[in-house]
Amino acid sequence: MHVLPYICALLLGAGAALFAGCGDRSNLIPRQDASALSTNIAAVQAAVNARNCGVSDQALSQAQARVTNLPDSVDSRLRQRLLNGLNTLRQKAETECSQAPRTTTTVIPTTPTTESVPQ
């Protein structure tokens, strides 16, 4: 079972609840930063699905840097929860990204052919 989609959804959902209307509210994430974080998290999911671990790691690093560099007015508990969520996402992404892709084998039955030789 892949848990990465659930963690991404959790981060995006929790973030959306906190990000909504953030432009005018104190202690919350500015709208521009919230949008960029959502983009980074979506990029992680796409990269993991494509088994592109390098891109996944880069998107996670960008998201963590973005959270670390949020304005000082952003609530410190919110910032810490986001960093904790991104650390969890990094662990799950590394695990899923490094797994061998699932392969399916299709067996196509063949019917033997016989050749007749004219006499």
C-alpha positions in Angstrom: 0.0 0.0 0.0 1.4 3.4 -1.0 1.1 5.9 1.9 2.7 8.8 0.1 -0.6 10.0 -1.5 -2.2 10.0 1.9 0.6 12.0 3.4 0.6 14.5 0.6 -3.2 14.8 0.9 -2.8 15.3 4.6 -0.2 18.0 4.2 -2.1 19.8 1.5 -5.4 19.5 3.3 -4.0 20.7 6.6 -2.2 23.4 4.8 -5.2 24.5 2.8 -7.2 24.8 6.0 -4.5 27.0 7.5 -3.6 28.8 4.3 -7.1 29.9 3.4 -7.3 33.7 3.4 -3.8 33.9 4.9 -3.0 37.2 3.1 -4.6 39.4 5.8 -4.3 37.2 8.9 -1.4 37.4 11.3 0.5 34.3 12.4 -0.4 32.4 9.2 1.4 31.6 6.0 1.3 34.3 3.3 -0.7 33.3 0.3 2.3 33.3 -2.1 4.3 31.0 0.2 1.3 28.7 0.7 0.9 28.3 -3.1 4.5 27.6 -3.6 4.5 25.0 -0.8 1.5 23.2 -2.4 3.4 23.2 -5.7 6.5 21.7 -4.1 4.4 18.9 -2.4 2.6 18.1 -5.6 6.0 17.9 -7.4 7.2 15.4 -4.7 4.2 13.2 -5.4 4.7 13.3 -9.2 8.5 12.6 -8.9 7.9 9.6 -6.6 5.3 8.2 -8.9 7.8 8.5 -11.7 10.5 7.0 -9.5 12.6 10.1 -9.9 14.2 10.3 -6.5 16.5 13.2 -7.3 13.6 15.5 -8.3 11.6 14.3 -5.3 14.5 15.2 -3.0 15.0 18.6 -4.7 11.3 19.5 -4.3 11.3 18.5 -0.6 14.4 20.5 0.0 12.8 23.5 -1.7 9.7 23.1 0.5 11.7 22.8 3.7 13.7 25.9 2.8 10.5 27.8 2.0 9.1 26.8 5.5 12.3 27.7 7.2 12.3 31.1 5.5 8.7 32.0 6.3 8.3 35.5 7.8 8.8 35.7 11.5 5.2 36.6 11.9 4.2 33.0 11.0 3.2 31.1 14.1 6.2 29.0 15.3 4.1 26.0 16.1 2.6 26.0 12.6 6.1 26.3 11.1 7.3 23.3 13.3 4.3 21.2 12.3 5.0 21.9 8.6 8.6 20.9 9.0 7.7 17.7 10.9 5.2 16.9 8.1 7.8 17.5 5.5 10.3 15.3 7.3 7.7 12.5 7.4 7.0 13.0 3.8 10.7 12.8 3.0 11.0 9.4 4.7 8.0 8.0 3.0 9.1 9.4 -0.4 12.6 7.9 -0.1 11.1 4.5 0.8 8.5 4.5 -2.0 10.8 6.1 -4.6 13.6 3.6 -4.0 11.3 0.6 -4.4 11.5 -1.3 -7.6 8.6 -0.5 -9.9 5.8 -3.0 -9.9 5.8 -5.1 -13.0 3.1 -7.3 -14.3 3.6 -10.2 -16.5 1.1 -11.0 -19.2 1.2 -14.5 -20.6 -0.1 -14.7 -24.1 -1.1 -18.3 -25.0 0.1 -19.5 -28.3 -1.4 -22.2 -30.4 0.9 -24.6 -32.1 0.9 -24.4 -35.9 1.4 -27.4 -38.1 2.8 -27.2 -41.5 1.7 -29.7 -44.1 4.2 -30.7 -46.8 2.7 -31.4 -50.2 3.4 -34.9 -51.4 
